[in-house]
Amino acid sequence: MTGRATTIRLIEAGDAEQIATHLSRDASDFARWDPAQPAEYYTAGGQEKRIGRLLNGYRSSVGWPGAILAGDEVVGQVTVSDIIRGPFLKASLGYWVAVPFRQQGHAGAAVSMALRVMAGELGLHRVEARTQVENLPSHQVLRKNGFSTCGIAHAHSFINGEWRDGILWELVLHDAPPQ
């Protein structure tokens, strides 16, 4: 599993089965960080529908859904969402890596590549991210990619039966004016 180069690319409908396999196998681990999902979410069919919605957002220029690959195997996702144009030129960044592929540098490399997509192809000025207070590995990924904290979102998300605080992160990609 180690030693395979990390790349990212636009997610494809054909990725649904691999993604569903990772999400269903790792559901108990992700439950610490993510809101509860219906059973269909963990199936290839549910992921096909979700990927379809993500690709519709891409075609509407409000997102860029990416697959994280180790070699030719999908090992996670990196997603640019909530793109706002005009005087803001910003978006949110989210990512996850399947449990068997963690601590191999895939998340950090994928975030770095996504930042290049955001600054280049998407022409964005600013990126924002959110992590849970306890998610130290994600804090490290964001710091290594130049993010800094900019606040706490109190009671930000309802996870495992309770409202959880989130740390807000930011990164300015460039200072060029909007075009």
N, C-alpha and C positions, 0 to 999 in steps of 0.2 A: 504494500500500500504506500510506502514512502518512496520518495525519489522521483515521482512523476510530476512533470511541470504543471503548474497551475495556469489555467486560462479562463477567460469568461467569454460568453457569446450571448446573443439574444436567445431567450428561452424558446423552445419549440414544443409543439403538441406532443411529439414523440418522446419528450422527457418525462411525461406524466407517470409512467410505470416506475422508473427509477426513483423519482421524487416521492411517490407514494410509498415505495418500499422503505426509503429512509425515514419518512415521517411516521409511518406506522411502527417501525422497529424502535424508533427513538422517542416515541410519544411521551413516555414517562419522564425522560430528561427534558424535553421541550416544555412540559407542563410547568416547570419552575419559572419559565420566562414568558410564555405565551398564553393568551386567553383560551378557554376551552373551545373545541371545535366539534361539529357534528360528526358522526361516524363516517359519512360519505367523504369527508375531507381526506381521510386516510386511504382512500381507494384510488386506483388509476382513473376511474371515471370522474370522481370528484376533482382530481388534479387536472384532468383534461378541461373540465369546465372552468376551473380557477385560472389555468393558463390561457384559456380563451379570453377571459375577462382582462387579464393582464396584457395580452396582445392587442385587444381592443383599445386599452388605455395608451399603448404605445402608438398605435395608428392615429389616435386622437391627440398625440403629443403631450400627454399628461403623465407619462411614465416610461421607464426603460427597464423591463424585466430581464434579468440575466441569469444564466445557468453558470455555476462554478464547476469547472472540470479539472480532474487530475488525470492527465493523459486524455483518454477519450471517455472517461467515466464521469457522469454527473455526480458530484459530491455535495452540492448545496446550491444556494441561490444568493444573488445580490440584486437588490431591487431599488431603483430610483423611482420615487413616487411623489405625488402632489407637486408636480412641476408648476411653478408660477412664473409667468413671463412678465413683460413690462418693466417697471422700475425695480422689481425684486430679483428676477432671474435666479430663483432658488428652488430647491427640492429637498426631499427627505431621503435618507439612505438607510436601508435595512439589509441584513444578511444573516445567513445561518449556514453551518457546515454540519454534515452528518457525523454522529459520534465516532465511528471508526476512522474518520479522516481528520479529526481535531488534533491540535498540537503538532501540525506538520507544515504550518505556514500558509495554508490555503485561504483562510479568512483574511489575513493581512494582505496577501498578494491580490486577492479579488477586490478588496476595498481600494487598493492602490490603482488597479486597472479601471475600476468603476469611476474613480475620480478623474482619470484621464478622459473617459467617455463623457463625463459631465462637463468638463472644461472645454473639450474639443467638439465632438459631435453634437452635444446638446447645448453648448454655448452658455452654460450657467455660470453665475458669479459666486454663489454661496450654496453650501450644503449643510444640512442639519441632520442630526441623528439623536436617538434616545436609547438609553440602556436602563435596566433596573439597577438600583443602587448596589445590589449584591453581585452583579455580573462582571466580576473582575477580569475575566479573559477578554470580554468585549471592550472594556475600558482600555486595556493594553493595545488591542488592535487599533482603536481609534487614535490613541495617543501616538502610536508609531507612525500613523498616517497624517499627523499634523493637526488633529482636532484638539480643541480645548473645551473645557466645560464652560457653560454659560448660565447654568441655573438648575433648579430642581423643580420638577412638575409634581406637586403634591397630589396624592390620590389620583394618579394619571391613568392607571389601567386596573381592571378587575380581574385578578388572577388567583386561582385556587381559593375562592371564597372570600377574598379581601381586596381592598383597594391598595395598590402598590405605588410607591413613589418612583419617579424616573429621573435620571440625570439627563440634562439637555446638553448636547455637544454641537459645536459649530466649526466651520472651516471656510475661509474666504479663498476661492480658487484663483481669482484674478481681480484687478481693479479697473478693467476696461469698461467704458460706459455701455449701456444697452444699445443694441443696434436695431 
